[in-house]
Amino acid sequence: MKQEDNNPKPPSTRTRTNKSASLQSTMLFQNEEQDKIYKHKIRKSGMICNTNDIFKFVSQVISKDSKILSQFSNGICLKIIASSNNCFKNFNPRKQFLEFVKPDQNVLCKVYDFYQSKYLHLEQRQNITRDYDESELNILSSIKDKDWESIYETIITSFLREFIALKRIEDWNSSRGKVNQINTPKLLQYCWLHDFWINRDNTFYGPILIFENFEFINDNKINNIRREHNFARQIKLLKLAGIDLERHEFCFDENDECFFIDFGLASVDNDENFNKFDLDEFIPENH
């Protein structure tokens, strides 16, 4: 039996030989001949920022005991439960959360993935079928009949919308008392990952947001007056902060406090930051 590689190469340099279709690289455009259908054609728009302003470092995570939350998987991102020991092996949490993160504590990783989405899209276009797991089936369903250009642009814009909304929330909370806090998981760290390696069949590439983990993430039933009140209050606070949500993803803790957990479709008013990013230069220069 072939031994498992304990030091896997990043997906940008390795191949996945155990799949039924070949994908030589996670780099989005290998060359014009190989990858013509994936060539990115988002028009230039005179934007003045790039994502080096966001991604201060590039790293990798190897976490074999991670769990993909398949019910949240789609062609934009995946939610993965991983150990803090594995996530913060090569880099630290943000300074304000150094004491909050404990050894072997579970964290929630939200990966805006360019690797598996592209691979599955390629299989779909080539009418390749095999045994898919639940996460892959959900991704395939979400990207059905879409071209790679639109999928790629959606991944980028969703990440930027979430990142900008989370920063707005941090600014809001920093100047408000406890009663007026917008409840979200703590954003422990964010960076660009050249590899999030779980096993040979599950490896991801792209931006990552690492949050504190909520054991109650699936508890989203508004089944009493207290939950109804707390949900309405969080919506009101988000609007006061200038954040509008196209879709509500939320959960409740044991005290019926409401937490919002997804801002990929959020829009922030009076904020030109989103329009300053050049989508053609999304992958950091230091990758």
Residue pairs with C-beta under 8 A, 6 or more apart in sequence:
4 200
8 14
8 62
8 195
8 197
8 203
10 26
10 60
10 194
10 195
10 205
11 25
11 26
11 115
11 194
11 195
11 203
11 204
11 205
12 25
12 26
12 27
12 194
12 195
12 205
12 287
13 25
15 22
15 23
15 24
16 22
16 23
16 119
16 200
16 201
16 203
18 200
18 201
19 119
19 123
19 130
19 201
20 123
20 128
20 130
21 119
21 122
21 123
21 126
21 128
23 118
23 119
23 122
24 30
24 34
26 114
26 115
26 118
26 205
28 35
28 38
28 40
28 114
28 118
28 152
28 283
29 35
29 38
29 39
29 40
32 39
37 125
37 147
37 148
38 118
38 148
38 149
38 152
40 149
40 152
40 280
41 149
42 149
42 153
42 279
42 280
44 278
44 280
45 278
45 279
47 275
47 276
47 277
47 278
47 279
48 276
48 278
49 273
49 276
49 277
49 278
50 277
50 278
50 281
50 282
50 284
50 285
51 192
51 207
51 277
51 281
51 282
51 283
51 284
52 284
52 285
52 286
54 163
54 190
54 207
55 190
55 191
55 192
55 207
55 284
55 286
56 191
57 91
57 191
57 192
57 286
58 191
58 192
58 193
58 194
58 284
58 286
58 287
59 90
59 91
59 191
59 192
59 193
59 194
60 90
60 193
60 194
60 195
60 196
60 197
61 82
61 86
61 87
61 89
61 90
61 109
61 193
61 195
61 196
61 197
61 208
62 86
62 89
62 195
62 197
63 80
63 82
63 83
63 86
63 87
63 196
63 197
63 198
64 197
64 198
64 199
65 82
65 83
65 86
66 80
66 81
66 82
66 83
66 86
66 109
66 198
67 80
67 81
67 82
68 78
68 79
68 80
68 135
68 198
68 202
69 78
69 79
69 80
69 81
69 217
70 133
70 134
70 135
70 138
71 134
71 138
71 218
72 78
72 79
73 79
73 134
73 135
73 136
73 138
73 139
74 138
74 139
74 142
75 117
75 120
75 121
75 139
75 142
75 143
75 146
75 151
75 154
75 155
76 112
76 117
76 142
76 154
76 155
76 158
76 264
77 110
77 111
77 112
77 113
77 155
77 158
77 159
77 264
78 110
78 111
78 113
78 116
78 135
78 204
79 108
79 109
79 110
80 108
80 109
80 110
80 111
80 196
80 198
81 106
81 107
81 108
81 109
81 213
82 106
82 107
82 109
83 104
83 105
83 106
83 107
84 101
84 102
84 103
84 104
84 105
84 106
84 107
85 103
85 104
87 107
87 109
87 189
87 210
88 101
88 189
91 189
91 191
92 98
92 189
93 100
93 101
93 188
93 189
93 210
94 187
94 188
94 189
97 186
97 188
97 189
100 186
100 188
100 212
101 107
101 188
105 213
106 213
107 188
107 210
107 211
107 212
107 213
108 185
108 210
108 211
108 212
108 213
108 214
108 217
109 196
109 208
109 209
109 210
109 211
110 162
110 208
110 209
110 210
110 211
111 193
111 196
111 204
111 206
111 207
111 208
112 155
112 156
112 158
112 159
112 206
112 207
112 208
113 155
113 196
113 204
113 205
113 206
114 152
114 155
114 205
114 206
115 203
115 204
115 205
115 206
116 136
116 139
116 202
116 203
116 204
117 139
117 143
117 151
117 155
118 148
118 151
120 136
120 139
120 140
120 143
121 143
121 146
121 148
121 151
123 129
123 130
124 140
124 143
124 144
132 140
143 151
153 279
155 206
156 279
156 282
157 274
157 279
158 264
158 265
159 206
159 207
159 264
160 274
160 277
161 263
161 264
161 265
161 266
161 267
161 268
161 274
162 209
162 262
162 263
162 264
162 266
163 190
163 207
163 209
164 266
164 268
164 271
164 273
164 274
165 243
165 263
165 266
165 268
166 184
166 187
166 209
166 263
168 241
168 242
168 243
168 268
168 271
169 182
169 184
169 241
169 243
170 187
172 182
172 237
172 241
173 181
173 182
180 237
181 237
182 234
182 237
182 238
182 241
182 260
183 234
183 257
183 258
183 259
183 260
184 259
184 260
184 261
184 263
185 211
185 212
185 213
185 214
185 259
185 261
186 211
186 212
187 209
187 210
187 211
188 210
188 211
188 212
189 210
190 207
190 208
190 209
190 210
191 207
191 208
192 206
192 207
192 208
192 283
192 284
192 287
193 204
193 205
193 206
193 207
193 208
194 205
194 287
195 203
195 204
195 205
196 203
196 204
196 205
196 208
197 203
214 251
214 253
214 259
214 261
216 251
216 252
216 253
216 254
217 251
217 261
218 251
219 251
219 252
219 253
220 249
220 250
220 251
220 252
221 227
221 252
222 228
222 231
224 256
226 256
227 252
227 256
227 258
230 252
230 256
230 257
230 258
231 250
231 258
233 258
234 250
234 258
234 259
234 260
235 245
235 248
238 244
238 245
238 260
242 268
242 269
242 270
242 271
243 263
243 266
243 267
243 268
243 269
244 266
244 267
244 268
244 269
245 260
245 263
245 265
245 266
246 265
246 266
246 267
247 262
247 265
248 260
249 260
249 261
249 262
250 258
250 259
250 260
250 261
251 258
251 259
251 261
252 258
252 259
253 259
268 274
